[in-house]
Amino acid sequence: LTEDVDSDEYQKFACAVFALLMRYESLGGAGYQSALAEDAFDVLNEKLGVSCECFASPLNARYGQFCSQFGFDEDRAPDVDAFFGSLGSFFSDDFAPKRGSFEMNPPFVPETMS
């Protein structure tokens, strides 16, 4: 990212950060999810090869690959979460890995848990 605050690149990034922060602030959600400690994520990665989180956000993702509630809209246009690396929703038909190890810690809300 350039340090030139007047550049298009910087302006797009600043807008994406603002949109991301406002979205997650408006959703609230304190207490919806209890994350693992960083050491636990390290053990999962080192011992089991886990490298993708199925329920994360750009604000709390520990690994480089993660699914979030948002990622792409119905026309496959990237959502703001995709700008920060989201693979899209875990429940999306587009998320269909053939192999791998995944960390799953869904939000503790009835809509997700049932």
MODELLER restraints for C-alpha pairs under 7 A, 6 or more apart:
rsr = mdl.restraints
at = mdl.atoms
rsr.add(forms.Gaussian(group=physical.xy_distance, feature=features.Distance(at['CA:1:A'], at['CA:10:A']), mean=6.73, stdev=0.5))
rsr.add(forms.Gaussian(group=physical.xy_distance, feature=features.Distance(at['CA:2:A'], at['CA:10:A']), mean=6.39, stdev=0.5))
rsr.add(forms.Gaussian(group=physical.xy_distance, feature=features.Distance(at['CA:4:A'], at['CA:10:A']), mean=6.80, stdev=0.5))
rsr.add(forms.Gaussian(group=physical.xy_distance, feature=features.Distance(at['CA:5:A'], at['CA:11:A']), mean=6.82, stdev=0.5))
rsr.add(forms.Gaussian(group=physical.xy_distance, feature=features.Distance(at['CA:16:A'], at['CA:80:A']), mean=6.07, stdev=0.5))
rsr.add(forms.Gaussian(group=physical.xy_distance, feature=features.Distance(at['CA:20:A'], at['CA:80:A']), mean=6.34, stdev=0.5))
rsr.add(forms.Gaussian(group=physical.xy_distance, feature=features.Distance(at['CA:20:A'], at['CA:81:A']), mean=6.99, stdev=0.5))
rsr.add(forms.Gaussian(group=physical.xy_distance, feature=features.Distance(at['CA:32:A'], at['CA:107:A']), mean=5.07, stdev=0.5))
rsr.add(forms.Gaussian(group=physical.xy_distance, feature=features.Distance(at['CA:32:A'], at['CA:108:A']), mean=5.04, stdev=0.5))
rsr.add(forms.Gaussian(group=physical.xy_distance, feature=features.Distance(at['CA:32:A'], at['CA:109:A']), mean=6.53, stdev=0.5))
rsr.add(forms.Gaussian(group=physical.xy_distance, feature=features.Distance(at['CA:33:A'], at['CA:106:A']), mean=6.90, stdev=0.5))
rsr.add(forms.Gaussian(group=physical.xy_distance, feature=features.Distance(at['CA:33:A'], at['CA:107:A']), mean=4.65, stdev=0.5))
rsr.add(forms.Gaussian(group=physical.xy_distance, feature=features.Distance(at['CA:33:A'], at['CA:108:A']), mean=5.75, stdev=0.5))
rsr.add(forms.Gaussian(group=physical.xy_distance, feature=features.Distance(at['CA:44:A'], at['CA:50:A']), mean=5.51, stdev=0.5))
rsr.add(forms.Gaussian(group=physical.xy_distance, feature=features.Distance(at['CA:45:A'], at['CA:51:A']), mean=6.06, stdev=0.5))
rsr.add(forms.Gaussian(group=physical.xy_distance, feature=features.Distance(at['CA:48:A'], at['CA:101:A']), mean=6.84, stdev=0.5))
rsr.add(forms.Gaussian(group=physical.xy_distance, feature=features.Distance(at['CA:49:A'], at['CA:101:A']), mean=5.99, stdev=0.5))
rsr.add(forms.Gaussian(group=physical.xy_distance, feature=features.Distance(at['CA:50:A'], at['CA:101:A']), mean=4.49, stdev=0.5))
rsr.add(forms.Gaussian(group=physical.xy_distance, feature=features.Distance(at['CA:50:A'], at['CA:102:A']), mean=5.17, stdev=0.5))
rsr.add(forms.Gaussian(group=physical.xy_distance, feature=features.Distance(at['CA:50:A'], at['CA:103:A']), mean=6.51, stdev=0.5))
rsr.add(forms.Gaussian(group=physical.xy_distance, feature=features.Distance(at['CA:51:A'], at['CA:63:A']), mean=5.82, stdev=0.5))
rsr.add(forms.Gaussian(group=physical.xy_distance, feature=features.Distance(at['CA:51:A'], at['CA:65:A']), mean=6.58, stdev=0.5))
rsr.add(forms.Gaussian(group=physical.xy_distance, feature=features.Distance(at['CA:51:A'], at['CA:101:A']), mean=6.68, stdev=0.5))
rsr.add(forms.Gaussian(group=physical.xy_distance, feature=features.Distance(at['CA:51:A'], at['CA:102:A']), mean=6.45, stdev=0.5))
rsr.add(forms.Gaussian(group=physical.xy_distance, feature=features.Distance(at['CA:52:A'], at['CA:63:A']), mean=5.92, stdev=0.5))
rsr.add(forms.Gaussian(group=physical.xy_distance, feature=features.Distance(at['CA:52:A'], at['CA:65:A']), mean=4.75, stdev=0.5))
rsr.add(forms.Gaussian(group=physical.xy_distance, feature=features.Distance(at['CA:52:A'], at['CA:66:A']), mean=5.15, stdev=0.5))
rsr.add(forms.Gaussian(group=physical.xy_distance, feature=features.Distance(at['CA:52:A'], at['CA:102:A']), mean=5.13, stdev=0.5))
rsr.add(forms.Gaussian(group=physical.xy_distance, feature=features.Distance(at['CA:52:A'], at['CA:103:A']), mean=6.30, stdev=0.5))
rsr.add(forms.Gaussian(group=physical.xy_distance, feature=features.Distance(at['CA:53:A'], at['CA:63:A']), mean=6.79, stdev=0.5))
rsr.add(forms.Gaussian(group=physical.xy_distance, feature=features.Distance(at['CA:53:A'], at['CA:65:A']), mean=6.61, stdev=0.5))
rsr.add(forms.Gaussian(group=physical.xy_distance, feature=features.Distance(at['CA:53:A'], at['CA:66:A']), mean=4.56, stdev=0.5))
rsr.add(forms.Gaussian(group=physical.xy_distance, feature=features.Distance(at['CA:53:A'], at['CA:67:A']), mean=6.22, stdev=0.5))
rsr.add(forms.Gaussian(group=physical.xy_distance, feature=features.Distance(at['CA:53:A'], at['CA:102:A']), mean=5.80, stdev=0.5))
rsr.add(forms.Gaussian(group=physical.xy_distance, feature=features.Distance(at['CA:53:A'], at['CA:103:A']), mean=4.79, stdev=0.5))
rsr.add(forms.Gaussian(group=physical.xy_distance, feature=features.Distance(at['CA:53:A'], at['CA:104:A']), mean=6.13, stdev=0.5))
rsr.add(forms.Gaussian(group=physical.xy_distance, feature=features.Distance(at['CA:54:A'], at['CA:66:A']), mean=5.81, stdev=0.5))
rsr.add(forms.Gaussian(group=physical.xy_distance, feature=features.Distance(at['CA:54:A'], at['CA:67:A']), mean=4.85, stdev=0.5))
rsr.add(forms.Gaussian(group=physical.xy_distance, feature=features.Distance(at['CA:54:A'], at['CA:90:A']), mean=5.70, stdev=0.5))
rsr.add(forms.Gaussian(group=physical.xy_distance, feature=features.Distance(at['CA:54:A'], at['CA:102:A']), mean=6.69, stdev=0.5))
rsr.add(forms.Gaussian(group=physical.xy_distance, feature=features.Distance(at['CA:54:A'], at['CA:103:A']), mean=6.12, stdev=0.5))
rsr.add(forms.Gaussian(group=physical.xy_distance, feature=features.Distance(at['CA:54:A'], at['CA:104:A']), mean=5.19, stdev=0.5))
rsr.add(forms.Gaussian(group=physical.xy_distance, feature=features.Distance(at['CA:55:A'], at['CA:67:A']), mean=5.56, stdev=0.5))
rsr.add(forms.Gaussian(group=physical.xy_distance, feature=features.Distance(at['CA:55:A'], at['CA:68:A']), mean=5.56, stdev=0.5))
rsr.add(forms.Gaussian(group=physical.xy_distance, feature=features.Distance(at['CA:55:A'], at['CA:104:A']), mean=6.18, stdev=0.5))
rsr.add(forms.Gaussian(group=physical.xy_distance, feature=features.Distance(at['CA:55:A'], at['CA:105:A']), mean=6.06, stdev=0.5))
rsr.add(forms.Gaussian(group=physical.xy_distance, feature=features.Distance(at['CA:55:A'], at['CA:106:A']), mean=5.48, stdev=0.5))
rsr.add(forms.Gaussian(group=physical.xy_distance, feature=features.Distance(at['CA:56:A'], at['CA:66:A']), mean=6.21, stdev=0.5))
rsr.add(forms.Gaussian(group=physical.xy_distance, feature=features.Distance(at['CA:56:A'], at['CA:67:A']), mean=5.96, stdev=0.5))
rsr.add(forms.Gaussian(group=physical.xy_distance, feature=features.Distance(at['CA:56:A'], at['CA:68:A']), mean=5.06, stdev=0.5))
rsr.add(forms.Gaussian(group=physical.xy_distance, feature=features.Distance(at['CA:57:A'], at['CA:68:A']), mean=5.07, stdev=0.5))
rsr.add(forms.Gaussian(group=physical.xy_distance, feature=features.Distance(at['CA:58:A'], at['CA:81:A']), mean=6.42, stdev=0.5))
rsr.add(forms.Gaussian(group=physical.xy_distance, feature=features.Distance(at['CA:58:A'], at['CA:84:A']), mean=5.99, stdev=0.5))
rsr.add(forms.Gaussian(group=physical.xy_distance, feature=features.Distance(at['CA:65:A'], at['CA:85:A']), mean=6.89, stdev=0.5))
rsr.add(forms.Gaussian(group=physical.xy_distance, feature=features.Distance(at['CA:65:A'], at['CA:86:A']), mean=6.95, stdev=0.5))
rsr.add(forms.Gaussian(group=physical.xy_distance, feature=features.Distance(at['CA:66:A'], at['CA:86:A']), mean=5.47, stdev=0.5))
rsr.add(forms.Gaussian(group=physical.xy_distance, feature=features.Distance(at['CA:66:A'], at['CA:87:A']), mean=5.94, stdev=0.5))
rsr.add(forms.Gaussian(group=physical.xy_distance, feature=features.Distance(at['CA:67:A'], at['CA:86:A']), mean=5.30, stdev=0.5))
rsr.add(forms.Gaussian(group=physical.xy_distance, feature=features.Distance(at['CA:67:A'], at['CA:87:A']), mean=4.98, stdev=0.5))
rsr.add(forms.Gaussian(group=physical.xy_distance, feature=features.Distance(at['CA:67:A'], at['CA:88:A']), mean=5.15, stdev=0.5))
rsr.add(forms.Gaussian(group=physical.xy_distance, feature=features.Distance(at['CA:67:A'], at['CA:89:A']), mean=5.33, stdev=0.5))
rsr.add(forms.Gaussian(group=physical.xy_distance, feature=features.Distance(at['CA:67:A'], at['CA:90:A']), mean=5.55, stdev=0.5))
rsr.add(forms.Gaussian(group=physical.xy_distance, feature=features.Distance(at['CA:68:A'], at['CA:86:A']), mean=5.92, stdev=0.5))
rsr.add(forms.Gaussian(group=physical.xy_distance, feature=features.Distance(at['CA:68:A'], at['CA:88:A']), mean=5.63, stdev=0.5))
rsr.add(forms.Gaussian(group=physical.xy_distance, feature=features.Distance(at['CA:68:A'], at['CA:89:A']), mean=5.22, stdev=0.5))
rsr.add(forms.Gaussian(group=physical.xy_distance, feature=features.Distance(at['CA:69:A'], at['CA:88:A']), mean=6.75, stdev=0.5))
rsr.add(forms.Gaussian(group=physical.xy_distance, feature=features.Distance(at['CA:69:A'], at['CA:89:A']), mean=5.07, stdev=0.5))
rsr.add(forms.Gaussian(group=physical.xy_distance, feature=features.Distance(at['CA:70:A'], at['CA:79:A']), mean=6.52, stdev=0.5))
rsr.add(forms.Gaussian(group=physical.xy_distance, feature=features.Distance(at['CA:70:A'], at['CA:81:A']), mean=5.85, stdev=0.5))
rsr.add(forms.Gaussian(group=physical.xy_distance, feature=features.Distance(at['CA:70:A'], at['CA:88:A']), mean=5.47, stdev=0.5))
rsr.add(forms.Gaussian(group=physical.xy_distance, feature=features.Distance(at['CA:70:A'], at['CA:89:A']), mean=5.85, stdev=0.5))
rsr.add(forms.Gaussian(group=physical.xy_distance, feature=features.Distance(at['CA:71:A'], at['CA:78:A']), mean=6.04, stdev=0.5))
rsr.add(forms.Gaussian(group=physical.xy_distance, feature=features.Distance(at['CA:71:A'], at['CA:79:A']), mean=4.91, stdev=0.5))
rsr.add(forms.Gaussian(group=physical.xy_distance, feature=features.Distance(at['CA:71:A'], at['CA:80:A']), mean=6.86, stdev=0.5))
rsr.add(forms.Gaussian(group=physical.xy_distance, feature=features.Distance(at['CA:71:A'], at['CA:81:A']), mean=5.08, stdev=0.5))
rsr.add(forms.Gaussian(group=physical.xy_distance, feature=features.Distance(at['CA:71:A'], at['CA:82:A']), mean=4.60, stdev=0.5))
rsr.add(forms.Gaussian(group=physical.xy_distance, feature=features.Distance(at['CA:71:A'], at['CA:86:A']), mean=5.53, stdev=0.5))
rsr.add(forms.Gaussian(group=physical.xy_distance, feature=features.Distance(at['CA:71:A'], at['CA:87:A']), mean=6.06, stdev=0.5))
rsr.add(forms.Gaussian(group=physical.xy_distance, feature=features.Distance(at['CA:71:A'], at['CA:88:A']), mean=3.75, stdev=0.5))
rsr.add(forms.Gaussian(group=physical.xy_distance, feature=features.Distance(at['CA:71:A'], at['CA:89:A']), mean=6.44, stdev=0.5))
rsr.add(forms.Gaussian(group=physical.xy_distance, feature=features.Distance(at['CA:72:A'], at['CA:78:A']), mean=4.39, stdev=0.5))
rsr.add(forms.Gaussian(group=physical.xy_distance, feature=features.Distance(at['CA:72:A'], at['CA:79:A']), mean=4.79, stdev=0.5))
rsr.add(forms.Gaussian(group=physical.xy_distance, feature=features.Distance(at['CA:72:A'], at['CA:82:A']), mean=6.73, stdev=0.5))
rsr.add(forms.Gaussian(group=physical.xy_distance, feature=features.Distance(at['CA:72:A'], at['CA:88:A']), mean=5.91, stdev=0.5))
rsr.add(forms.Gaussian(group=physical.xy_distance, feature=features.Distance(at['CA:73:A'], at['CA:79:A']), mean=6.30, stdev=0.5))
rsr.add(forms.Gaussian(group=physical.xy_distance, feature=features.Distance(at['CA:82:A'], at['CA:88:A']), mean=6.89, stdev=0.5))
rsr.add(forms.Gaussian(group=physical.xy_distance, feature=features.Distance(at['CA:106:A'], at['CA:112:A']), mean=6.87, stdev=0.5))
